[in-house]
Structures are given as structure tokens and as C-alpha cells.
Amino acid sequence: MTVDPSNAPSASANVAAPQAYVATSSAELGRFSRPSKYAGFIAGLPKAELHVHHVGSASPRIVSELASRYPGAPVPTDPSKLAEYFTFSDFAHFIEVYLSVVDLIRDAEDVRTLTYEVARDMAALNIRYAELTVSPYSSIRRGIPGEQFMEAIEDARVSAERDLDLVLRWCFDIPGEAGIPAADVTLDAATRLAPAGLVSFGLGGPEIGVPRPQFKAHFDAARAAGLHSAPHAGETTGPQTVWDALQVLGAERIGHGTTSAQDPALLSYLAEHQIPLEVCPTSNIATRAVARLEDHPLSAFVAAGVPVSINSDDPPMFSTDLNHEYGVAAELLGLDESGLADLARNGVRHSFAPDDVKSRIVAEIDSYLNTHGR
Ligand SMILES: O=c1[nH]cnc2c1ncn2[C@@H]1O[C@H](CO)[C@@H](O)[C@H]1O
């Protein structure tokens, strides 16, 4: 895989390129919902993304390019066949497909290129800050040395900040299905290899058959090392998983948290303690965690006073991108431009970004609303 520097937008080009939906194939974008009437406003709005997976952000072009190097792989080499490959019968099927793409990343150069290209797609959407969920275990167990992996992602992070006006940070997550050995490797990567951009410790993958409490010692150690706790919970199992994440893993933010809506006491707790949920509406439909967008509990969260941010999760795999998700949120919550700007400010405020980065981006949002709001 090679980077074509001539495709890299300059920082000033980002501001003026609101129509670019480069993170996914535009024909497929919005397979699960209509384009928003606010699409133009959203495209130029400076935003933060707090829940987005590293490999799950690989564009169809990168995925098919990688697949063509490994003819035996199940992943299609033709980008136009990817939409069908990325149609999931259920969450378990989604994870199986996700791991087949992870399998195509074989060396540190792949990691560096992938990370930089993901950053470039984000910058074209006017994302100014992103916490990318990275699973070092998946690469280390496929033979990429941990030190090389860290060097690759850090190199991409520093280049993105220099070239793309995008501040990147990492959440290292345990792929839950791989159990304690994966947790050990992830904790070692987070605490011994400790790259400068790392801000949080997470837990992803399936929830069924993967109880959160088994990872208590790993989260305790990560938190003692100064990392924030941001596990997935309540995406595919009920509210008890969210309680476990809060009470056992010390969660400061919850990935998805969708089924919290089933438990009024949990909603009150989240509101009282101002624990944000990282909501990814289209993802929940694509993995069939929620049956229909109309059934999505986003508006119930907001009504209960639970803080939320809007995120894209694995955008090309779900035929979406962050701008499209903001349009979906506007529809679900009945927002206008000023409400969309509030949503963008929430994304920044709930992030683990340095304070100066937060105030800079919030000021950019304020000024964008002043000049582009109705
Ligand atoms: O929506 C999601 N929920 C949970 N895990 C996910 C999701 N998207 C990507 N991953 C990724 O699945 C891998 C296998 O556990 C992990 O690397 C996790 O980051």
C-alpha cells in the first residue's frame, strides 16, 4: 500500500471542502437513511469523533488494495463488491467480517499507511479531533512487533497533526473475544510501550459470553497508569453490562450503551454522574443491534439528560461517515443548525483532548455557527 501525497488536502483546503464525502463510496453512503437537509452545514462544521475503529475506518479502496495482495482472503478485491460483503446478518457476523479485514494488515508499513489515510479521510470531513480505537493485540499476534506498531501509528498521528489540521489520540481496546491473553498484551502495549497519543483504555468485540468483570485488574492497572476508561457496553447485551462497565471497570464514557434505555435507574445514574454515551446510530442498524432507526433510543437519552456524542464507529463498513451520522442525529432529535453545533460542542467537551485543543475547536464551532447558521 502506498500513500499518494498529491491527494493530501492542505489544512486550508479542509475548511473549504464541505461537499467531500470521501470516507466511503458516495453511492453507498446513507444506505440506511436519507441525506440530511443540513448536509452542507454539517460538512463544514468542525467536529470531534470519539468512537471510531482503526481498521473499521479503512476506505473501500484500501481494503480492496490490501485484499488483492492476498488472493486466498475472503475479502473482495473489487471495491464495488464490498457493500455486499459488508452486509451483516447479525453482530457476530459483523465481527467475523471485521476480523477478516484485520487479517489483511500484515506489517508496520500497512499500519502507518492505513492510519494516515484514515486521518486524511477524517480531515476531509472537517473532523478536527478524533480518538481512534486501536487494537494492538490484533496486529501483535499477527506478527507485527509492538514497538514497530507504536512507531507506525505515532508517525501517522504526528504527520496528521502537521499536514491535516487533525489532532489524533488513541484508545487501546481489548478485543473481548480473545479473552485474558489479549487483555494482557493490550495492557502491556498501553503501559510499557505507552505511545504519546494514548489517552484511554477500552474493551470491544462481542459482549455475549464476554463478561466485563473479568477485565477488572486490567482496567485498574490502566487507570493507575493515568488512562481514561472507555469500554464498549450495552451494544449487544442488556443494561447490566453497562452497570458492570461503570461499577467494575470505572467507565468514564460508554461505547454505545444502547440498551441503557431499558433501565430508568441506569439512565438517571448516567445523567446524574454525567457519563457520556458514544452513540453510533447507523452502526446499530447495520449490525442489527437495533431493528430500525425510528426505534433508536438516542432521543430517550437526550430526554433523560444523559450526555451523548455522535459517532460513526466503522464508517465504510456501515456505508456512513461522521457527517452522515450528524444528519441522522438531526433527524432523530429534530435539530437545526444551532442544535447541530451543540452536538459538535458536546463531542469536543466529552473528549479526552487537552484543554487548549478543546477550547480552540469549540471557538471554531462558535465562529462557524455565527457565519453559516441561519
Ligand atoms: O461496533 C463495534 N463493537 C465492538 N467491537 C468493534 C466494533 N467495531 C469494531 N470493533 C472491533 O472488533 C474487534 C474484535 O473484537 C476489536 O478490535 C474492536 O475494536
The ligand as an SDF file (V2000), in Angstrom:
LIG
                    3D

 19 21  0  0  0  0  0  0  0  0999 V2000
  -19.1650   -1.8150   16.9350 O   0  0  0  0  0  0  0  0  0  0  0  0
  -18.2280   -2.4810   17.4270 C   0  0  0  0  0  0  0  0  0  0  0  0
  -18.3910   -3.0920   18.6210 N   0  0  0  0  0  0  0  0  0  0  0  0
  -17.4200   -3.8320   19.1970 C   0  0  0  0  0  0  0  0  0  0  0  0
  -16.2170   -4.0230   18.6320 N   0  0  0  0  0  0  0  0  0  0  0  0
  -15.9840   -3.4550   17.4320 C   0  0  0  0  0  0  0  0  0  0  0  0
  -16.9600   -2.6760   16.7980 C   0  0  0  0  0  0  0  0  0  0  0  0
  -16.4350   -2.2430   15.6370 N   0  0  0  0  0  0  0  0  0  0  0  0
  -15.1940   -2.7250   15.5550 C   0  0  0  0  0  0  0  0  0  0  0  0
  -14.9090   -3.4620   16.6440 N   0  0  0  0  0  0  0  0  0  0  0  0
  -13.6280   -4.1410   16.8320 C   0  0  0  0  0  0  0  0  0  0  0  0
  -13.8750   -5.5220   16.7690 O   0  0  0  0  0  0  0  0  0  0  0  0
  -12.6540   -6.1520   17.0980 C   0  0  0  0  0  0  0  0  0  0  0  0
  -12.8930   -7.5350   17.6010 C   0  0  0  0  0  0  0  0  0  0  0  0
  -13.1760   -7.5620   18.9350 O   0  0  0  0  0  0  0  0  0  0  0  0
  -11.9620   -5.2030   18.0700 C   0  0  0  0  0  0  0  0  0  0  0  0
  -10.7070   -4.8920   17.5010 O   0  0  0  0  0  0  0  0  0  0  0  0
  -12.8870   -3.9950   18.1240 C   0  0  0  0  0  0  0  0  0  0  0  0
  -12.1420   -2.7850   18.2010 O   0  0  0  0  0  0  0  0  0  0  0  0
  1  2  2  0
  2  3  1  0
  2  7  1  0
  3  4  1  0
  4  5  2  0
  5  6  1  0
  6  7  2  0
  6 10  1  0
  7  8  1  0
  8  9  2  0
  9 10  1  0
 10 11  1  0
 11 12  1  0
 11 18  1  0
 12 13  1  0
 13 14  1  0
 13 16  1  0
 14 15  1  0
 16 17  1  0
 16 18  1  0
 18 19  1  0
M  END
$$$$
